[in-house]
Amino acid sequence: MIIGDIRMTQEEEEAFVPVIRQAINYFRTTNFTSIETGKYEIQGDDIFVMIQNPTTVTQSEQKIEGHEKYIDVQFLIEGEEEIIYVSRKTEGLVASEEYIENKDIAFYQHVEHEIAVSLIPGMFVILFPSDLHRPVCSSTGGTKIKKAVMKINKVLLFDGWFPVSTSAEVNSPLK
C-alpha cells in the first residue's frame, strides 16, 4: 500500500511508474463536482474509474476484501474516510467467500494486525493485489463521502517501465 496526496511535489510524483502518475494526474485535473456516480472507462477493461457516494461504516461492519487482477487507486473527493489495511501475507488469513473472478474480489474473515489509514480530500491510497483492505470506514460510521476508485490492470504496472526480469537480475551477485 502507498499513501499519497495529489498536492505532492513533481519530484515525489516522478517516483511512481507512468500508469500511476497518469492516475494521479487524472485525480488532480478532473472536476468531480460535475461527474455523476457510476463507472467510466478510461482504457477499456484495463483502466476504469468508479465514482461512488457511500456512507461510511465502522471497521467491524465492513468486510476485508482483496483483488487479484487490479490495483486500486482510491481517491477521496469529499468527507473523511478510514481505509483499513492488512497484508495478504498475514498468517492465519482465511477467505470467507470464494474469489469472484468477474468482479475481481474475494472477502476474508477477521484478521489481526490491521492498520487504519485516515484520508481527507485530496489524499489517495494505492492498493496492490498483496494488500487487503476494508474501504469506506470511519470510527462511528454514518459519514457520507464521495470518492473515486480507479482500477488498473496490474499488467500495466510494468508497461513501459522495468521488465519483470532482466539479465542483470539473473547475473546479479546479490542472488
C-alpha positions, 0 to 999 in steps of 0.5 A: 500500500502507498499513501499519497496526496495529489498536492505532492511535489513533481519530484515525489510524483516522478517516483511512481511508474507512468500508469500511476502518475497518469492516475494521479494526474487524472485525480488532480485535473478532473472536476468531480463536482460535475461527474455523476456516480457510476463507472467510466472507462478510461482504457477499456477493461484495463483502466476504469474509474468508479465514482461512488457516494457511500456512507461510511461504516465502522471497521467491524461492519465492513468486510476485508476484501482483496483483488487479484487482477487490479490495483486500486487507486482510491481517491477521496473527493469529499468527507473523511474516510478510514481505509483499513489495511492488512497484508495478504501475507498475514498468517492465519488469513482465511477467505470467507467467500470464494474469489469472484473472478468477474468482479475481481474480489474475494472477502476474508474473515477477521484478521489481526494486525490491521492498520487504519489509514485516515484520508481527507480530500485530496489524499489517495491510497494505492492498493496492490493485489498483496494488500487487503483492505476494508474501504469506506470506514470511519470510527462511528460510521454514518459519514457520507463521502464521495470518492473515486476508485480507479482500477488498473490492470496490474499488467500495466504496472510494468508497461513501459517501465522495468521488465519483470526480469532482466539479465542483470537480475539473473547475473546479479551477485546479490542472488 
